[in-house]
Amino acid sequence: MMRILILFLALGLGTPASAAELKDLAPRPAASLRLPTLDGKQVDLGQLRGQVVLVNFWASWCPPCRKEMPSMNRLSRLMQGQPFVILGVNAGEGIETVQGFLKHTPVHFPILLDEKGTSLKPWQAFVFPTSFVVDKRGQIRMGLLGSIEWDAPETVARLRTLLAEK
């Protein structure tokens, strides 16, 4: 039932958006996020202080999630060597499903597994995809319900603004 509700919301609210819809948010501390990667290593958002982090909640069955994944991969390559990290948080799916998806859509950033979806509520991620940009101090600064082309020049410029902050 929950999966059907999330799918309904994703189809209704998760339509492609423009970079202008990456909204500035009142800064607030990011919820904790500690999850395993596909190879079993733990990633802890709290240990990424000093970096700008794009946290993207997604599922392989979500069409807008699948559509934006290549642009996040291009963004990851574009920002290589800078204090910038993308964390793709797959919610509600098993490792085999995620690995199957990634065979067709490979990425060069960490994919975290949240098979039970326990991170969704603290992050208030009720639609797929939902993304947050966390600044170097661990504060959520931007958010988006839906998908965008993450490597669009205006989006990259907004992320670089956060990277330039002390």
Residue frames relative to the residue before (quaternion, step in Angstrom):
aa qw qx qy qz dx dy dz
M 1.0000 0.0000 0.0000 0.0000 0.00 0.00 0.00
M 0.6570 0.5089 -0.3105 0.4616 3.59 0.92 -0.93
R 0.6421 0.5267 -0.3251 0.4523 3.58 0.99 -0.84
I 0.6381 0.5165 -0.3251 0.4695 3.59 1.00 -0.77
L 0.6451 0.5132 -0.3176 0.4686 3.60 0.96 -0.84
I 0.6633 0.4915 -0.3073 0.4732 3.60 0.91 -0.89
L 0.6356 0.5193 -0.3310 0.4655 3.59 0.98 -0.80
F 0.6367 0.5258 -0.3218 0.4633 3.59 0.95 -0.87
L 0.6808 0.4775 -0.2865 0.4759 3.57 0.89 -0.91
A 0.6448 0.5243 -0.3292 0.4482 3.59 0.97 -0.81
L 0.6817 0.4760 -0.2960 0.4703 3.57 0.95 -0.79
G 0.7024 0.4673 -0.2666 0.4659 3.57 1.06 -0.70
L 0.8098 0.2597 -0.1137 0.5137 3.57 0.89 -0.88
G 0.6675 0.5376 -0.2973 0.4207 3.56 1.18 -0.39
T 0.2917 0.7687 -0.5192 0.2334 3.55 1.03 0.69
P 0.6528 -0.5182 0.3529 0.4250 3.56 -1.13 0.48
A 0.1652 -0.7868 0.5923 0.0522 3.52 -1.02 0.88
S 0.4611 -0.6354 0.5212 0.3345 3.53 -1.25 0.22
A 0.6790 -0.4862 0.3471 0.4267 3.55 -1.27 0.30
A 0.5799 0.5904 -0.3769 0.4161 3.58 1.12 -0.57
E 0.6673 0.5020 -0.3083 0.4558 3.59 1.16 -0.42
L 0.4620 0.5710 -0.4861 0.4736 3.57 1.29 0.21
K 0.1618 -0.8634 0.4757 0.0452 3.52 0.00 1.35
D 0.4408 -0.6262 0.5721 0.2938 3.51 -1.18 0.70
L 0.1523 -0.7854 0.5963 0.0656 3.56 -0.97 0.88
A 0.5648 -0.5346 0.4800 0.4059 3.55 -1.22 0.42
P 0.4879 -0.6864 0.4375 0.3153 3.62 -0.65 1.02
R 0.1148 0.7567 -0.6361 0.0975 3.54 -1.03 0.93
P 0.5996 -0.5785 0.3971 0.3849 3.57 -1.08 0.60
A 0.4564 -0.6643 0.5201 0.2827 3.54 -1.02 0.83
A 0.5201 -0.6058 0.4998 0.3359 3.55 -1.12 0.71
S 0.5786 -0.5639 0.4311 0.4017 3.57 -1.15 0.44
L 0.0202 -0.7698 0.6378 -0.0139 3.51 -1.20 0.61
R 0.1776 0.7514 -0.6092 0.1808 3.55 -0.48 1.25
L 0.1779 0.7908 -0.5485 0.2052 3.53 -0.32 1.34
P 0.5209 -0.6332 0.4643 0.3348 3.59 -1.21 0.41
T 0.4105 -0.6526 0.5748 0.2742 3.52 -1.29 0.50
L 0.7282 -0.4206 0.3087 0.4445 3.56 -1.29 0.02
D 0.7265 0.4019 -0.2459 0.5002 3.59 1.11 -0.61
G 0.6494 -0.5837 0.2989 0.3849 3.58 1.23 0.41
K 0.5138 0.6186 -0.4397 0.4000 3.61 1.21 -0.03
Q 0.4038 -0.7003 0.5339 0.2479 3.57 -1.16 0.63
V 0.1292 -0.7439 0.6499 0.0871 3.54 -1.08 0.80
D 0.0961 -0.7814 0.6165 0.0085 3.54 -0.87 1.06
L 0.4416 -0.7166 0.4777 0.2516 3.57 -0.54 1.18
G 0.6179 0.5749 -0.3393 0.4154 3.60 1.01 -0.75
Q 0.6753 0.4817 -0.2907 0.4768 3.58 1.16 -0.53
L 0.6236 0.5415 -0.3357 0.4530 3.58 1.28 0.01
R 0.2790 0.7594 -0.5362 0.2407 3.59 1.21 0.36
G 0.7186 0.3850 -0.3168 0.4848 3.55 -1.06 0.77
Q 0.7074 0.3470 -0.2437 0.5656 3.57 1.34 -0.01
V 0.4073 -0.6340 0.5832 0.3033 3.54 -1.25 0.43
V 0.0978 -0.8192 0.5651 0.0007 3.56 -0.79 1.05
L 0.2103 -0.7269 0.6431 0.1174 3.53 -0.95 0.99
V 0.0942 -0.7794 0.6192 0.0160 3.58 -0.62 1.19
N 0.0267 -0.8148 0.5766 -0.0539 3.56 -0.54 1.24
F 0.1940 -0.7687 0.6035 0.0853 3.57 -0.70 1.16
W 0.1103 0.8158 -0.5479 0.1490 3.56 -0.67 1.14
A 0.1406 -0.7429 0.6416 0.1291 3.53 -1.41 0.09
S 0.5760 -0.6318 0.3990 0.3313 3.57 -1.06 0.72
W 0.6567 0.5163 -0.3137 0.4514 3.62 1.14 -0.50
C 0.5907 0.6007 -0.3413 0.4169 3.59 1.31 -0.22
P 0.4046 -0.7468 0.4670 0.2457 3.66 -0.42 1.14
P 0.6844 0.4566 -0.3315 0.4618 3.69 0.78 -0.76
C 0.5913 0.5564 -0.3653 0.4554 3.61 1.13 -0.57
R 0.6699 0.4958 -0.2923 0.4690 3.55 0.91 -0.95
K 0.6474 0.5415 -0.3172 0.4326 3.57 1.02 -0.81
E 0.7544 0.4121 -0.2347 0.4539 3.62 0.87 -0.87
M 0.4842 0.7039 -0.4252 0.2989 3.61 1.17 -0.39
P 0.6612 0.4908 -0.3443 0.4510 3.68 0.83 -0.75
S 0.6563 0.5020 -0.3315 0.4553 3.63 0.98 -0.70
M 0.6108 0.5161 -0.3565 0.4831 3.61 1.11 -0.55
N 0.6247 0.5306 -0.3357 0.4643 3.57 1.05 -0.72
R 0.6520 0.4915 -0.3149 0.4839 3.60 0.98 -0.82
L 0.6253 0.5312 -0.3350 0.4633 3.61 1.02 -0.79
S 0.6256 0.5452 -0.3334 0.4475 3.58 0.96 -0.84
R 0.6774 0.4751 -0.2858 0.4835 3.57 0.93 -0.86
L 0.6407 0.5427 -0.3140 0.4432 3.57 1.00 -0.86
M 0.7499 0.3938 -0.1976 0.4936 3.58 1.00 -0.86
Q 0.3356 0.7659 -0.4896 0.2471 3.58 1.28 0.08
G 0.7863 0.2899 -0.2436 0.4883 3.57 -0.97 0.91
Q 0.6490 0.4572 -0.3149 0.5202 3.58 1.30 0.01
P 0.5669 -0.6006 0.4223 0.3737 3.61 -1.16 0.38
F 0.4158 0.6782 -0.4651 0.3883 3.53 0.61 1.26
V 0.0110 -0.7937 0.6067 -0.0419 3.56 -0.94 0.97
I 0.1948 -0.7238 0.6461 0.1443 3.53 -1.17 0.68
L 0.0836 -0.7562 0.6475 0.0446 3.55 -1.02 0.90
G 0.1495 -0.7746 0.6108 0.0677 3.55 -0.60 1.16
V 0.1234 -0.8116 0.5699 0.0359 3.57 -0.43 1.23
N 0.1689 -0.7796 0.5976 0.0811 3.54 -0.42 1.23
A 0.1268 -0.8235 0.5524 0.0250 3.56 -0.63 1.14
G 0.8637 0.2076 -0.1574 0.4314 3.51 -0.98 0.96
E 0.6918 0.4414 -0.2915 0.4916 3.58 1.20 0.11
G 0.5024 -0.6577 0.4769 0.2959 3.55 -1.20 0.52
I 0.7044 -0.4889 0.3234 0.4002 3.51 -1.30 0.39
E 0.6367 0.5382 -0.3422 0.4335 3.61 0.97 -0.76
T 0.6423 0.5207 -0.3140 0.4666 3.58 0.99 -0.83
V 0.6732 0.4941 -0.2917 0.4664 3.56 0.89 -0.96
Q 0.6589 0.5004 -0.3114 0.4674 3.59 0.91 -0.87
G 0.6236 0.5398 -0.3339 0.4563 3.59 1.03 -0.75
F 0.6478 0.5090 -0.3084 0.4755 3.56 0.97 -0.85
L 0.7073 0.4844 -0.2644 0.4418 3.57 0.87 -0.98
K 0.5277 0.5975 -0.4199 0.4339 3.61 1.22 -0.24
H 0.7288 0.4032 -0.2181 0.5086 3.57 1.10 -0.77
T 0.7710 0.1749 -0.0846 0.6065 3.57 1.19 -0.58
P 0.0735 -0.8325 0.5478 0.0377 3.62 0.30 1.18
V 0.1282 -0.7796 0.6098 0.0633 3.56 -1.17 0.68
H 0.3234 -0.7417 0.5618 0.1723 3.53 -1.29 0.45
F 0.6157 0.4621 -0.3806 0.5124 3.55 1.01 0.85
P 0.6432 -0.5642 0.3459 0.3851 3.59 -1.15 0.52
I 0.1711 -0.7255 0.6586 0.1034 3.52 -1.10 0.85
L 0.1863 -0.7837 0.5882 0.0719 3.54 -0.74 1.14
L 0.3136 -0.7606 0.5457 0.1592 3.56 -1.05 0.81
D 0.0266 0.7600 -0.6469 0.0557 3.53 -0.81 1.10
E 0.1430 -0.8625 0.4809 0.0659 3.54 0.57 1.24
K 0.7403 0.3902 -0.2251 0.4990 3.61 1.03 -0.71
G 0.4472 -0.7219 0.4342 0.3006 3.61 1.24 -0.08
T 0.3053 0.7994 -0.4792 0.1954 3.59 1.17 0.45
S 0.6512 0.5251 -0.3314 0.4364 3.62 1.13 -0.43
L 0.5184 0.6862 -0.4076 0.3071 3.61 1.15 -0.39
K 0.6946 0.4944 -0.2947 0.4316 3.59 0.78 -0.98
P 0.6887 0.4644 -0.3238 0.4531 3.67 0.72 -0.86
W 0.7031 0.4330 -0.2597 0.5007 3.59 1.13 -0.59
Q 0.3357 -0.7584 0.4810 0.2842 3.57 1.31 -0.18
A 0.3531 0.7079 -0.5093 0.3388 3.53 0.94 1.01
F 0.0724 0.8392 -0.5282 0.1075 3.55 0.01 1.32
V 0.7033 0.3338 -0.2146 0.5899 3.56 1.36 -0.03
F 0.2271 -0.7554 0.5941 0.1572 3.57 -1.08 0.67
P 0.5711 -0.3137 -0.7555 0.0687 1.53 -1.61 1.84
T 0.1303 -0.7185 0.6733 0.1158 3.51 -1.34 0.47
S 0.0524 -0.8123 0.5808 -0.0118 3.55 -0.87 0.98
F 0.0919 -0.7589 0.6427 0.0509 3.52 -1.24 0.66
V 0.2245 -0.7311 0.6253 0.1553 3.53 -1.16 0.67
V 0.1682 -0.7896 0.5892 0.0338 3.53 -0.69 1.22
D 0.3759 -0.7494 0.4999 0.2173 3.58 -0.79 1.00
K 0.7503 -0.4249 0.2799 0.4221 3.55 -1.34 0.08
R 0.6892 0.4669 -0.2730 0.4821 3.60 1.21 -0.45
G 0.5748 -0.6120 0.3687 0.3989 3.59 1.28 0.09
Q 0.5161 0.6300 -0.4139 0.4067 3.58 1.23 0.45
I 0.4085 -0.6640 0.5604 0.2795 3.58 -0.98 0.82
R 0.0975 -0.8329 0.5448 0.0066 3.56 -0.72 1.10
M 0.7897 0.1077 -0.0496 0.6019 3.58 1.16 -0.57
G 0.0245 -0.8022 0.5963 0.0144 3.52 -1.21 0.50
L 0.0708 -0.7921 0.6063 0.0067 3.52 -1.26 0.48
L 0.1703 -0.7124 0.6711 0.1149 3.53 -1.08 0.87
G 0.7315 0.3411 -0.2721 0.5241 3.56 -0.55 1.11
S 0.5417 -0.6366 0.4592 0.3008 3.51 -1.35 -0.09
I 0.0558 -0.7562 0.6497 0.0539 3.51 -1.32 0.47
E 0.5098 -0.5468 0.5296 0.4008 3.51 -1.35 -0.04
W 0.3003 -0.8173 0.4680 0.1511 3.57 -0.12 1.32
D 0.7121 0.4313 -0.2695 0.4840 3.58 1.12 -0.43
A 0.3378 0.7257 -0.5185 0.3006 3.60 1.21 0.38
P 0.6194 -0.6018 0.3495 0.3634 3.61 -0.92 0.83
E 0.6795 0.4901 -0.3102 0.4492 3.61 0.88 -0.83
T 0.6362 0.5104 -0.3275 0.4769 3.59 1.09 -0.67
V 0.6401 0.5172 -0.3162 0.4721 3.57 0.95 -0.89
A 0.6402 0.5263 -0.3305 0.4516 3.61 0.96 -0.82
R 0.6528 0.5041 -0.3204 0.4660 3.61 0.96 -0.78
L 0.6524 0.4984 -0.3130 0.4775 3.58 1.00 -0.76
R 0.6405 0.5229 -0.3228 0.4606 3.58 1.01 -0.76
T 0.5742 0.5735 -0.3751 0.4479 3.59 1.14 -0.55
L 0.6658 0.4763 -0.2960 0.4921 3.58 0.98 -0.81
L 0.6298 0.5400 -0.3336 0.4478 3.57 1.03 -0.75
A 0.6682 0.5192 -0.2975 0.4420 3.59 1.09 -0.71
E 0.5530 0.6171 -0.3973 0.3944 3.60 1.21 -0.36
K 0.4954 -0.6471 0.4958 0.3001 3.57 -1.17 0.66
